[in-house]
């Protein structure tokens, strides 16, 4: 997965959307890179299409559409 990455300038609070076919192992690699021993960034990682999420579920998680 990392070989398919492009340059990202992530900041705390960003949402990172990964393709739906991303494995949990691949997502774990990204988590390790973003965690305390890596970039030390807190972000939300979504597997699949973020637009497919239910608005009520997003609101319950603290996300609000502008």
C-alpha positions as CSV (number, residue, x, y, z in Angstrom):
1,X,0.0,0.0,0.0
2,X,2.7,2.5,0.9
3,X,4.1,2.3,-2.6
4,X,0.8,3.6,-3.9
5,X,0.8,6.6,-1.5
6,X,1.2,10.1,-2.7
7,X,2.5,13.1,-0.8
8,X,0.0,14.1,1.9
9,X,0.3,17.0,4.2
10,X,-1.8,15.7,7.0
11,X,-2.8,17.7,10.1
12,X,-4.5,16.7,13.3
13,X,-8.2,16.1,12.8
14,X,-7.9,15.2,9.1
15,X,-10.0,12.4,7.6
16,X,-8.0,9.9,5.5
17,X,-10.1,7.8,3.1
18,X,-8.6,4.5,1.9
19,X,-10.0,2.3,-0.8
20,X,-12.6,-0.3,0.3
21,X,-10.3,-3.2,-0.6
22,X,-7.6,-1.9,1.8
23,X,-6.8,-4.7,4.3
24,X,-6.7,-4.1,8.0
25,X,-3.0,-5.0,7.9
26,X,-2.4,-2.2,5.3
27,X,-4.4,0.2,7.4
28,X,-2.3,-0.8,10.4
29,X,0.9,0.1,8.5
30,X,-0.6,3.6,7.9
31,X,-1.6,3.8,11.6
32,X,2.0,3.0,12.6
33,X,3.4,5.7,10.3
34,X,1.0,8.3,11.7
35,X,1.2,7.2,15.4
36,X,3.4,8.5,18.2
37,X,6.6,6.9,16.8
38,X,5.9,8.3,13.4
39,X,4.4,11.7,12.4
40,X,2.4,11.8,15.7
41,X,-0.8,12.9,14.0
42,X,-4.4,12.2,15.2
43,X,-6.7,11.6,12.3
44,X,-9.7,9.5,11.3
45,X,-9.1,6.7,8.9
46,X,-12.1,5.5,6.8
47,X,-12.0,2.4,4.7
48,X,-14.3,2.8,1.7
49,X,-16.4,5.7,0.4
50,X,-16.8,8.4,3.1
51,X,-19.8,9.7,1.2
52,X,-21.6,6.4,1.8
53,X,-21.7,7.0,5.6
54,X,-25.1,7.7,7.1
55,X,-25.4,11.4,8.1
56,X,-26.9,10.5,11.5
57,X,-24.0,8.2,12.2
58,X,-21.5,10.9,11.2
59,X,-23.3,13.4,13.6
60,X,-23.2,10.9,16.4
61,X,-19.4,10.6,15.8
62,X,-19.0,14.4,16.0
63,X,-18.8,15.0,12.3
64,X,-21.0,17.8,10.9
65,X,-21.6,18.8,7.3
66,X,-21.1,22.4,6.5
